[in-house]
Amino acid sequence: MSVESVSAESFAREGLAVLHRVTESARDDVARAAALIADCVRAGGVVQAFGTGHSQALVLELAGRAGGLVPTNRLSIADLVLYGGDAPSVLDDPLLEREPGVAERLYDLAAPRPQDLLVVISNSGVNNVIVEMALHAKERGHRLLAITSLAHTRAVPAGHPSGKKLADLADVVLDNAAPPGDALLELPGGGSVCALSTLTGVMLVQMTVAETAAQLLATGDRPPVYVSANVPGGFEGNLELEKRYAGRIRRTAS
């Protein structure tokens, strides 16, 4: 690839091309993912979303944002400090997500109910805490939705002692179509630049939210949706909806 092919225009062109492929190829999987979420909402459940690193951007896209579903909860490694009583210094370890037992603690701190859906997001789908969370969810009878890069996960070895990867465990997989390593544009002499997974992941999340709303409406169920807190009455209306899930969804400063 030449220097001239690495530019804002080339990323926009290549990124939009992948987005177009994702919106076409993922339709059936999005419908299946939405059915999991709609069933969870109808059963009074909460969508429990978990990811580490930059995958947390998609957790934020799904849990607790304007235009999104109210019964959503964000799980984070920081919960060890916020709710588990650990010293803030534990978060200084950049390899904490590879430590065994972390996912089980995070799950226990959230205390999901049987009808809750677990959504686990990871581009590689192989880090220990990701696979551990997925295994934990399945062992406890939860349905599991994964958002991952199938190209990446197939290109790397499993990192968990079980030999499993996130995609192996999920009831439904949404493939973000990111290349191995995530970066889209190849640099002259080696390496790549411009990550793609957040761009395509957001599209998949919002397509799934839209389809979930459609499926709920089709059965006469009104989707419990957040209104922006920055419009008149939005904050108060959101508080009323959140009362249905008191003690089950966390809304902290961010």
N, C-alpha and C positions, 0 to 999 in steps of 0.2 A: 504493500500500500504506500502511496506517495504522500509527501507532506501535504500536497494540495488537497488530498482526499480526507484530511482530518480538519474539520471546521464545524462551525455552528450549523451551516447548511447541510453538511453531510450527516451530522447526528440527527437533525430534524427529519431528513429524508429517510434514513435507515430506521430511526426510531418509529416514525409514523408507519412505515411499511410493516414492522413487526406488530405494532398495535392493530393494524388492519387484519393481519393474519390471526392474531389472538381473538379479536372480536368475532371472526368467522368460525374458527376452529373450536372455540371453547363454549359454544352455545349450549350443547347438550350437557356438558359438565356444569355450567353455570346453573342450568335448570335443576340439575340434581343437587347442587350445593344449596340452592334456594329452598328446595324442598326440605332439606335437613333443618335449615334455619326456621322456616315457616312451621314445621312440626314442633320445634323447640318452643317457639313463641306461643303457639296454641296450647301447649302443655303447661304453660306458666314457667317455662325454663329461661335460663340466661345463657347467652352466647359468651363463653369464656375464651378470650383470645390471648395467645401467647407467641412471642417472638423475641429474639435477642439481636443485638447489633442494629443494623439498619432495617431489619425486618420489623422493628418496633414502629417504624413509620406507618406500616400497614395495619398494625394493631390499633394505632391512633386513628387511622382512617375508618376502622370498623367500630371502635368502642367509644361512645360518648361524644360524638360530634354532630353538629347541626345537619339535619337532613338524614341522619342515621337512626337506627333502632335504639330505643331506650334500654331494653333488657340486654345490655352488653357490658362486659367487664374486662378490664385490662389486667393481665398477669405480667409481672416484670420481675427480673432478678432483684431490682431495688426493693421489692416487697420484703426481702429478708431483713432490711433495715426498717422500712416504714411500718411493717406489721409484725415482724418476727423478732424484734428486739436485738438484732445483731448490731455490732458497732459499724459505723459508716466505713471504716477502713477495710471491711471485707470487699467492698466494691472496687478497691484499688487493684485487685487481681484481674488482669485482662483475660485470664484463662479460667475464670470462675465457671463459665458456662460448660466447661469440660469436666467439672468435678462431679463424681457420683453422689446421688442423694439430694442434689439441689432441686430438681424438678418435683420430687416427692414433697419436699418442704413447701414449695410454692403452691402446689396443689392443696395441701392440707391447710395452708393459710387462707386460701380462697374458699375452701369447703364447698365445692360444687354439689348441687343436688343431682339425683339420677337423671332427671329430664334435661339437664343442661347439656349443651353442645360444646365440644372443645374445637377451637380453630387454632391450628399450630402453623406458624409461618416461618419458613427458612429457605433461603435460596439454594443452599447445598443439600439440606435435609439430612445431614449426617452428624452434626455436633451432638455430643453426649446428652446435654440437657434437653435438646429438642426431641431426640428419639426416646429418652426416658419419659418425658411428658406424654408423648404419644402412647407409649406402652402403658403408662399409668392410667391414662384415660380409657384405653381399651379393656384393661384388667378390671376396671370399675364399671364397665358397661355403658360408657358414653359413646355416642356417635362422634366421629372424628372427621373434620374437614381440614385438608392440607393445602397450602399455597406454597409452591416450590418450583424450582427449575428442573425439569426432567433431564434436560441435556447435561446440566451440571451434576446432578445426583448420580447419573449413570456413568459419569466420567471419573468418579472418585471412589475410593474404597469406603466401606462402612466404618464409622468411628466408634460405634457402640459395641460392647462385648457380645450382644445378641446377634450381631451381623445384620441387623435390620436397619432400614432407612425410613425416613418419614413417609415416603410415598408407598412403602410396603404395608403400612399399618392403617392408612386412611380409608374411610368409607367412600370418600370422594376426593379426587385430586384436581386442583386447578393449576395448570402449568403456565407459569409466567413467560415462558419462551426465551428467557435470558440465556446467553451462551455460558459455557463453563468459565468461571471467573467473573461473570456478570458484565464486564466492560465490553462495549459494542464495537468501538473503532480501533482497528489495529494501527500501531505506530510503526514507522519505518525502523528497522533494526530490532524489532521485538517489543512485546508488551502491548497493552491496550488501554484505552481511555474511555470514560463516559459510561457509568453504570446504567443498566436498563431496567432492573427488576422492580424498582419502585414505580416507574412509569407504567409498566404493564400490570403490576400488582394492583395499583390504584384502580385501573380500568376494570380488572376482574372483580375487585371488592364492590365497586359501585354498580357494575352490571348485576352482581348477585343481590345487592340490596334492592335494586329496582325490581328484579324478578321475584324476590321474596315478597315485596309489597304487592305485586300483581297476584301472586298465589294466595296471599291472605285476603285480598279484596275479592277474589273469585269465590271464596267460601264464606263471604259475608263478615270477615274479621277485619276490623280497622287496625292498620299497622300503628303500633305505638312509636311515634317518630318525634325526635327532638326538633324544636324550633330554635333558631338562633337566639341566644340570650341577649343579643344586641338589637332586638326589635321589641316594640312595646308588648308587654304581656308574655314574652317568650320565657323569661327566667321563671316566672310564677307558674306558668303552664307546665314547664318541664319538671318542676318540683312536685306537682300533683301526679304526673306520670311516674316519677321515680318512687313515689310512696308504695306503689304496687310491688316493688322489688327491694324494699327497705332491708338493709343489712346484707344484701347480696351483690350490690354493685357499688364500686368505689369511685368517687369523683373527687380527686385531689387537685390542688393547684398545679398548673403545668405551664 
